[in-house]
Amino acid sequence: MLSLERETEIFVRQKRELAELFGFETRNKYEITRADRSLLAYAAEQSKGIMGVIGRQILGHWRSFDIILFGPDRQMMYRAAHPFRFYFQRLELYDAQGRFMGAAQKRFAFLYKRFDIQGPNGNVLCEMSSAPWKIWTFPL
């Protein structure tokens, strides 16, 4: 099971595909590593089929989709569910048994991105926000 309590830094890097260079959205895939670049986990979007392709092209990040996190041994550890929303995006995390673990909830911010990290009861555990010049880098 992926454990992040001992990690001081983690890095999530999206694996890009050639079609994305031409504006065609593909299923997102990520590699999750420690600061020394050693592998912690993989993550992959699960939206499939023709409706998944159409949704990615038309709705972009507003559409609903799931991302499965799995270890180097390819065993599922978590499922992240992104429900359909036009405003204030949300990403909910579930463990391999389907138990709700918490969520990242977008908050209003001007010139940067801001999220609340919520526990299973909805209480805010911490906030993360980006700098205006690095909108996808989030110190916690």
C-alpha positions in Angstrom: 0.0 0.0 0.0 1.3 3.4 -0.9 2.2 5.4 2.2 3.2 9.0 2.0 3.7 9.8 5.7 7.5 9.5 5.5 7.8 11.3 2.2 9.0 14.9 2.4 8.4 15.6 -1.4 6.5 13.7 -4.1 6.4 14.6 -7.8 3.6 13.8 -10.2 4.6 14.0 -13.8 2.1 13.6 -16.6 3.2 11.2 -19.4 2.5 13.1 -22.7 1.5 11.4 -25.9 2.3 12.5 -29.5 -1.4 13.2 -30.3 -1.5 15.9 -27.5 1.0 18.0 -29.4 -1.6 18.4 -32.1 -4.4 19.3 -29.7 -6.0 15.8 -29.4 -6.7 15.0 -25.8 -5.8 11.4 -24.8 -6.4 9.5 -21.5 -4.0 11.0 -18.9 -1.3 8.9 -17.4 1.0 9.9 -14.6 4.2 8.7 -12.8 4.5 9.5 -9.1 8.1 9.6 -7.7 10.1 10.6 -4.7 12.5 13.5 -4.8 15.3 11.1 -5.8 13.1 10.0 -8.8 12.5 6.5 -7.4 9.1 5.2 -8.3 6.2 5.3 -5.8 3.2 4.7 -8.1 1.5 5.1 -11.4 -1.9 6.7 -12.1 -4.0 6.3 -15.3 -7.3 7.8 -16.4 -10.0 5.2 -17.0 -12.5 7.0 -19.3 -12.8 4.6 -22.2 -14.9 4.1 -25.4 -16.1 6.6 -28.0 -18.0 8.6 -25.4 -14.8 9.0 -23.4 -13.0 10.3 -26.5 -15.8 12.7 -27.3 -16.0 13.9 -23.7 -12.3 14.6 -23.5 -12.4 16.6 -26.7 -15.5 18.7 -26.0 -15.6 19.0 -22.2 -12.0 18.8 -21.2 -11.3 18.8 -17.5 -15.0 19.6 -16.7 -16.1 16.0 -17.5 -16.4 13.2 -15.1 -13.6 10.5 -15.0 -11.8 8.1 -12.7 -8.1 7.8 -12.2 -6.7 4.6 -10.8 -3.5 4.7 -8.7 -1.5 1.5 -8.7 1.9 0.5 -7.4 4.9 -0.7 -9.3 3.5 -4.2 -8.9 0.4 -3.1 -10.8 -2.0 -3.6 -7.9 -4.7 -1.0 -7.5 -4.2 1.1 -4.4 -6.6 4.0 -4.8 -9.3 5.4 -7.1 -9.7 9.1 -7.7 -13.1 10.2 -8.9 -13.6 13.5 -10.7 -17.4 14.3 -10.9 -18.8 16.5 -13.6 -18.6 20.2 -12.6 -18.3 23.5 -14.5 -17.0 25.4 -11.4 -15.0 24.5 -8.4 -13.6 21.2 -9.5 -13.4 18.3 -7.0 -11.4 15.1 -6.9 -12.5 12.4 -4.4 -10.2 9.7 -3.2 -11.3 6.1 -2.4 -9.1 3.2 -1.2 -8.9 -0.2 -3.0 -11.9 -1.4 -1.0 -14.1 1.6 -2.1 -13.9 3.6 1.2 -14.0 7.4 0.9 -10.6 8.8 2.0 -11.1 12.5 1.4 -11.1 15.1 -1.4 -9.4 18.0 -3.0 -11.9 20.8 -3.5 -11.1 23.8 -5.7 -11.7 27.2 -4.1 -12.0 30.7 -5.7 -8.7 32.3 -6.3 -7.5 35.1 -8.5 -4.3 34.5 -10.6 -3.4 31.2 -9.0 -5.0 27.9 -8.1 -6.2 27.1 -4.6 -7.6 23.8 -3.2 -8.8 22.6 0.2 -7.7 19.0 1.2 -10.6 17.5 3.0 -10.7 14.4 5.3 -13.4 11.7 5.1 -15.8 13.8 7.2 -15.4 16.9 5.0 -13.2 18.8 7.5 -10.4 20.8 5.9 -7.0 19.2 6.8 -4.9 21.7 4.9 -4.9 24.1 2.0 -2.7 24.2 -1.0 -2.2 27.0 -3.4 0.1 27.7 -6.3 2.2 30.7 -7.0 0.9 32.9 -9.9 4.0 31.9 -12.0 3.8 28.2 -11.2 0.1 27.4 -11.3 0.6 23.6 -11.2 3.1 23.5 -8.3 1.5 23.1 -4.9 3.5 23.2 -1.6 1.4 21.8 1.3 
